[in-house]
């Protein structure tokens, strides 16, 4: 079978191993990624398949419970090794130099030059930073080249220092955030390179938090604000306890995260990507117990409830933030203050956030309705149509023993009237009995 080769493999007069070919395009893969079915494809080919609305694996035709694409770095290295050993055997491969990289002759040399410009005293770091950001965000750039750049000595530290340097200006800080986020949040970047970014940010966590808060507050591009939230989360989840506390207890940062999950630029609508990033970071903030009351004081509860009510996405994270909030008196008071809205939002999204979200929802309801027995919360829960049915479904779905116990205690507050308690919940389950 004749196989088309990518430009860097043209002229290789050898048999191409079947394992190296994309099942869709039959080309040698440059950026192999695997689906949850275990089949590996060229990233661009499978992305086109998914973007066309397909929900099955092209090779197996099995339905896809997840469309996450996981880089197959082992196969990528094997393909690179095969290409490098086969290339000297062909005249064309030795006479035709490879096309230059998007940022210079070689990734290592390009990185060193760009980093030198960024670190040069008195120099404007913005052009070099934006060039780095564009290189790292380009899907057509080889993953090995991106990792070589991220691995360059002092790269993460140099860019992080620009982020923390207030004299560099907002645009430089915004560009630094885009570079660091492109490394920290990219599937194709190796873990050791992501850890370099986390370590560079955690080295002066208090200054990092202040700088990220500034980008969240003042950046014109929503994408930069989302990237800043993702960087804050990477420190909160992976740094040492002292650095995590410095970020979680930064009032300006937490206030901006709350604003991120609200209306965009004062408009009525919510941006799902911004809401997801903000909620995920707030969930990491709430993991630090001392930060919960401050997070609530800054308005996290009504903002999270609005995200749930408006179906802005990430229900599991939203419910987890509320679960942490009701762990303090201020959080319970905030939920109960607007019980009619908050409790209804929690009940309505109970089955929309996976098992983790459902268990968090039960924990929230149990805290305000059963443990602390707030009258407003109890009345709001009892008035929620389909609430009892959701609890019954959850108890039959393999939840934890603690959740099952809380759910059974919550059942007592729901009113079972002449209308079937199952009528309020649209379920494909054919027959459910509470006993």
Buried (B, 14 or more C-beta within 10 A) or exposed (E): EEBEBBEBBEBBEEEBEEEBBBBBBBBBBBBBBBBBBEBBBBBBBBBEBBEEEBEBBBBEEEEBEEBEBEBBBEBBEBBBEBBEEBBEEBEEBEEBEEEEBBBBEBBBBBBBBBBEBBBEEEEBBBEBBBBBBBBBBBEEBBBBBBBBBBBBEBBBBBBBBBBBBEEBBBBBBBBBBBBBBBBBBBEBBBEEBBBBBBBBBBBBBBBBBBBBBBBBBEBEEBBBBBBBBBBBBBBBBBBEEEBBBBBBBBBBBBBBBBBBBBBBEEEEEBBEEBBBBBBBBBBBBBBBEEBBBBBBBBBBBBBBBBBBBBEBBBBBBBBBBBBBBBBBEBBBBBBBBBBBBBBBBBBBBBBBBEBEBBBBBBBBBBBBBBEBEBEBBBBBBBBBBBBBBBBBBBBEEEBEEEBBBBBEBBBEBBEEEEEEBBEBBEEEEEEEEEE
